[in-house]
Amino acid sequence: FICGTTRAVEQALSLGHSRERIFQTSGMILKPEFYEPIQVNRNEERAKLGLAPDTPTGLILFGGQGSNVMYSIAKLLGNAQAKLQLILICGRNESLAERIRSLPTKNKIHVEGFTDKIPRFMYLSDFLIGKPGPGSISEAVQMKLPVIIERNAWTLPQERYNAQWIEENKLGMVLKNFNHIERAVNELLEPQNLEETKLRVSAIQNRAVFEIPEILERILQSR
């Protein structure tokens, strides 16, 4: 068993598996491109998307198929009083992308369809709004982004601990629903709060993609 958290190690032990068959990594395995330096000018790249170079930018990402909740979030934050702007990645949900593009907003927004440039868009952002999936959370933390996610009765059982992990490590905010997203963003963007959260996120060092080959090699050698 290769486990990305101490909690997962404890679960494996509690199920009766021996310690010698359990290996802990520093996180979840990510694609190598999340470790590669992004050689672009952040302000210039924002400007190419029609965004202001120096305005707090939120990335809204709900997987490859998008989610209709993105429309509600875009409507609330697109017309929020706070000074901010949004990048929304709608994936293959073209109808959702068109609905959001036609949404009248006070704040600047950029709508993107399916893309394999997630590291680039995370690099251009200051925080992530999304679902409590292990992949998107791990990617955001690797790219030094605080996260705002949702946890409620509809959250998948296997994803509930992800929200708990965010709370325990103070890496962002966990909401019961996104109806209060404007208040949450305002709180996160308070200068001291944002700085402290970013410091905690930056302290997380996930090296799983490099650790796992070494673990597999040790297992093979032992056999």
Number of C-alpha atoms within 10 A of each C-alpha: 14 17 19 17 15 13 12 15 19 13 13 18 14 10 8 8 13 11 12 8 11 15 14 17 20 18 20 19 18 18 10 9 12 17 15 9 10 12 7 11 9 16 14 14 17 20 12 10 15 12 21 17 16 12 16 16 23 26 26 24 22 21 17 15 16 23 18 16 14 22 19 15 20 23 17 17 24 23 18 19 12 15 16 23 24 26 24 25 26 28 21 16 16 15 11 20 23 13 11 22 17 8 13 12 16 15 18 20 24 17 17 17 17 17 12 9 9 18 20 18 20 25 20 23 24 21 27 25 28 22 23 26 19 16 13 20 25 20 21 25 25 22 22 24 27 27 29 26 22 19 20 11 8 8 15 12 9 10 14 18 16 19 25 14 13 21 13 10 12 17 26 27 20 20 15 13 11 21 13 12 22 18 14 16 21 15 14 21 19 10 11 11 13 18 14 14 23 21 15 16 23 16 12 16 11 20 16 20 17 14 15 18 11 12 16 13 10 11 12 9 8 7 5
